[in-house]
Amino acid sequence: MTTPWGDLALTRFPEDPRERLRAWDASDEYLLRHLAEQEIPLSGTVVVVGDRWGALVTALAAHRPTQITDSYLTQEATRANLDRHGVEPGTVRLLTTQDAPPDRVDVLLVRVPKSLALLEDQLLRLAPAVHEGTAVVGTGMVKEIHTSTLQLFERILGPTRTSLAERKARLIFCTPEPSQQRAANPWPYAYTLPDGIGAVSQGTVVNHAGVFCADRLDIGTRFFLGHLPDGKGAQRVVDLGCGNGIVGTAVGLANPEAEVLFVDESFQAVASAEATYRANGVPGHAEFRVGDGMAGVPDGTVDLVLNNPPFHSHQATTDATAWRMFTGAKRALRPGGELWVIGNRHLGYHVKLRRLFGNSELVAGDPKFVVLRAVKR
């Protein structure tokens, strides 16, 4: 990536030489170019929200910025990119969306996230630290910035306008008005589940901002809940890519002897999963882990993996995450252990499972979704 401070060699995480997607885009370059051309002072507390793979904080490392991200993979990519460029550990402060933000923010740089709810939550959390002199600049591709995005900046921080588009990227300029009134943060959001979905019927779901389908039960998960395995007794179960944790919570309620591990790369998701689990008074044992899929789970120690894999990485459609989840599950399963997958019918996950496990069984299906079962031989 070419920046006003030199060229940077950046990678995503996990690093894959076959990866064709870059660790930055035109909106990152546009923002950095603007900072240099306008000579925006970077001597105070610089906070970068939503940095995708650490491109922004790596470029600005000399100014000791703070990064706030919801993504474990982003944090790992950032560490690797900083190390690659000889930045000393601790130079860039790495915070998650679950951590308390800095008390004062002099420069706020926002890479607009896909989730408007996550943007709302983060702006509301940062608003008390913003003052009249804070330089607030957002960035994103044109297709990511909508009228609702600008309205959110204006409602929470102050008057907002946008730049002209350059290479399909756009900047957002906001003039903070700290004295303006703003509503209380609505996140996390809780709701009651409907009847007819098994052990979690009439249960409670707690969602932090940015978690998929935060205000209702999505139809894919609802279909999965109606077709979960009915195992009993001591089992080690993993809710892989757990989201708000409702699937793993359903297993725990149906089988109190199960030990459930909730795993997601989103800090917001794992916080939601733990809150959902606690809200439903599940009697069994559970562990909540933010991480890279099944990494860190010992080989051959798991009886059952339940998975609804994502097929998007930010704006890109890809099956790379699903494939890594499936291969990690196979490694961690005991012989005879099972991977159960819910997915859109058109994604063809049965082909991947047969290639990897040598088998794939259709448990249930409707015109949109399939539930598949693969057994480790």
N, C-alpha and C positions, 0 to 999 in steps of 0.2 A: 504494500500500500504506500503510495506516495503522499507525504504530508509536508507542510511547511518546515518541519523540523528534520526532514530526512526520510528515506525509504525504510519501511518496516517489513520484515518477513513474519507473517502471521499464519497460524493454523487454528483449526477447530479442535475440539476434544470430543472423543478420543481421536488422536491423529491417525489418519489413514492416507497412505500415498495415493490411493485410488480415488480419494474424495475430489469431486469436481466443483463443489460449492466453496466459495471463498469465505474467509473469516471477517470480511468487511463488505460494505457496498458503497454506492455513490453518496448516500446520505451521511455516512461517517466522514467521507472526504470533504463533503460540502461544509459540514459543521466545523471541522478543523481549519479549513481554509478561511471561513468567516472569522473565527477567533483570531487568526493571525492578521488578516487584512484589516479588521476593525481595531486591532491592538487592544482587545478586551483584557483588562488586568486579571492575572491569574495568581496573584500573590496571596489572596485570602484562602478561605476554605472552599475548595472546588469539589462539588458532588456530581457524580455521573450516575444517572439512573437508567437501567435497561440496556447497558452496553452488551451487545450480543455475544461477542467472543473476546472481549478485552481490548479491542482495537483502539478505542478512545482513551482509556486510561494508560495503555502502553505508550501511545503518542504523547500523552500529557504527563508522563511519569515524573519529569523534572519538577512539576508543580505539586507533587505529593497529593494527588486527588484521592477521594473516597469513592469507591464503587458500591452501588446498591443493586443487587440482582436477586431474582427469584430462582435462578438456575444453578444447580451444582455443576453442571457441565460448563457453564460460563465461567464459574470461579476457577475450575481446573484449567480451562483454556487460558484464562487470564494469567494464572500462575506460570504456565508454560511459556506464554508469550513474553511476560516480563523477564523470566529467567533467560530466555533466548537472547534478550537484548541487554543483559547484564545489569538489570535493575535489582538493587539489594532488597531482600525480603523486608517487608514493613514499610517500604517507601510508599506503596499504594495500600490504602486501608480497604480491606475487603469485608463488606457487610452484606447480610441477607435482608430480604424484605421483612423478615421477622425480628430483626434487630432494631434497637432504638436508633433513629437517625441522629446526625450531629445536631448540637444545640444551635449552631449558627451556620448559615450557608451564604457565601458571598458570590459564588458562581454556581448556578444549577443548570446542568446539561441533561436533557432528557431524550433518550432514544425511544420514540413512541412504541409501546408494546402492542401486540395484537389484541390484547384484552383491554377494553375501555374501563372495565371495573378495576383492574390492577392499576391502571394509570390514575383513576380517581382515588384509590386507597393511598397510593404513594404520594400524590400531591397533597392530600389532606394531612398525611403524617409529616410532610416536610414544611407545610405552610407556616407553622409557628416559628420555624428557624429562618424563614425568608424575611428580609427587610427591604426598605425602599431602595437601597443601593444595590440589591442583588441583581446580577445579570442572569436572566433566564432565557435560555435558548433550547428549543426542541428541534428534533430532526427526524426525518423518516422519508420513505419513498412516497410518492404522490398517492399511490393506491392505499397507503396506510393512514393518511391524514384526511379526516372527514370534518364536516361542520361540527359534529358532536365532539370531536377531539378539541377543536378550538374553543368551543363553548365550555368545556371542562376546565381548560386553563383559565379562561376568563372568569368563570364562576368561583373558582377556588383561589386564584392568585391575583388576577387583575387584567386590565385591557390587553387584548391579544391580536396580533396580525400575522400574516404569513409573508414569506419571500416569494419571488418568482421561482419557478421550477428550473432546475438545472440537472440534466441527465436523469430526468424522472425522479429527482429528489427535491425536497422542499424543507425550508426552515420555518420554525415558529418563534416569534418574538413576543415576550410577555413583559409587561411593566407591572411589577408587584405593587399592590396596595394593601399592606398588612392590616390596615384598620377595617377592611371590608368584612361584612358578616358572611359566614359560611355555615352550611349545615353540618351537623355532627356526622362523623364517619359511620356509614351504615354497615361496614364490614367488621367482623365476620357476620354472615347471614345464616339464619337457621330456619328450617321448615320441617313440617311433619309429612312423613311418607304415606302413601295411600294403602289401602288393604289389598290383599291378593298377590303379594309379592314375597310370600314365604316368611322366614323368621324375622325379617325387619319390618313387616307390615305395621303401620302406625308408629314406626320408630322416628327418630330425629336425625336429620342431616345437618352438619355444620360446615359451611363453606367459607373459606377466606377468599379474598378477591383474587381473580385470575384463574381459579380452578374451573375446569370444564363444567359447563351447565350448572352454574352456581345457584340458580334460583328455582330449579325444578329437577326432577329425575329424568334423565335423558332416556330415549326409547331403547337404545342399545343396552344400557345397564339394566333397565327394567326387564328386557328379554332375557338377559343373562341371569338375573336373580330368580327367574322362574325355571331355570334349568341347571342349577348348580349341583355338583355331586353331593350325595347324601352320606358321606363317610362319617363314621362314629369312632370314638376311642382316641387314643393319643396319636396325634398327627402333627407334623411340622408343615404348615401351609404358608405360602407366600402370595400376598396380593401385590403383584408386580405391576408397577405403574398405577399405584393405588388411587390416585385422585383423591376424592373426599373419603375414601375408605369404606364405602358402604358395602362393597362385595366381601371384603375381609371381615367386616362387622357381622354380616349375615352368617358367614361360616362360624364365627365365634359364638353367636347366639344359638345356632343349630347344634353345635358340638362344643360344649364347654371344656372338653379335654384337649381341644386343639390348641396348639401354639401358633399364633399368626404373626408373621413378619410383614409389615407394611413398608413398601419401598417405592420411592418416586424421586425423580431428579429435581422436582419443584419443592422448595421450602414451604410455599403456601399449601401445597397439596398434603404434605406430611403433617403439617400443623392441623389441617382440616381433618385428616384421617384420625389423628389422635383425639381431637375434640368430638368427632362423631362416635368413635368407639367408647369414650368416657360417657357421653350423653346417653348412651343406650344401656349402660350398666352391664356390659358383657362380663361374665364371671371368670373367663379363662385368662390366659397369659398372652400378652402381645408385646411386640417390639416395633419401634417406629424409626425408620432409617432414611435419611436423605443420601442418595448415592447414585452411582452409575449402574442401574439395573441389578443384576445378580452378582456383580463384583463384590468380593468380600464374603460371599456365602460359600462355605466349604463344599468341596465336591461330594456328591452322594449323600447329602444330609437332609434332603427335602422329600416329602411324600407327595405334595400337590402344589402346583403353581397355577394361579388364576390370572389371566392377562387380557387386557383390552388395549392392544398396542396403538400408539398414535401413528398416523401416516402423514403428518406434517412436521417439518422443522422450520419454525417461523413461517415464512410464506412459501417455502419449497415443499413439494410433494415428494416423499421418499419412503422406501420400504427398509432403509438401512437400520432404523431403530427397531423395527419389528424383528428383523433377522438377528440382531444382536441380543434382543430379549429371548428369542427362541433358543439360540445357541447357549446363552447363559443358563437358561432353565434346564436344558438337557444335561449340562455339566453338573448342576447342583442336585438334580433328582437322583434318588436311589433307584436301583433296578426295580422295575415295576411301578415306579412313580409316574405321575401323570401331569401333563400340561393341558389345561383347558383354556381355549381362546375364543373370545367373542370378536367378530369383525364384520364389516360390510361384505356382503356376498361377492361383490365385484372385485375385491382385493385378491382373491385366490390364495388365501393363506394355506389351504389344504395342500397345494403344490409344494410350498416351502416345508411344511411339516413332514410330508412324505419323504422329501429329499433328506431331511435332517434325521428324523426318527425312524424312517422306513415304514411308517404307518400313519394314518389319519382317519378318524371316524367322525362322521356327522352325527352329533348328538341331537341337534334341533335346528330348525331353520324356518324362516318366513321370507317373503319376497325381498326384504332388505338385509337381514342379518343371518349369520350362521354361528352356531356354537360347535367348535371342533375339539376333539380329544386325541391326544397323542400319548403313547406309552413308551417309556424308556425300557428297552429290552436288555 
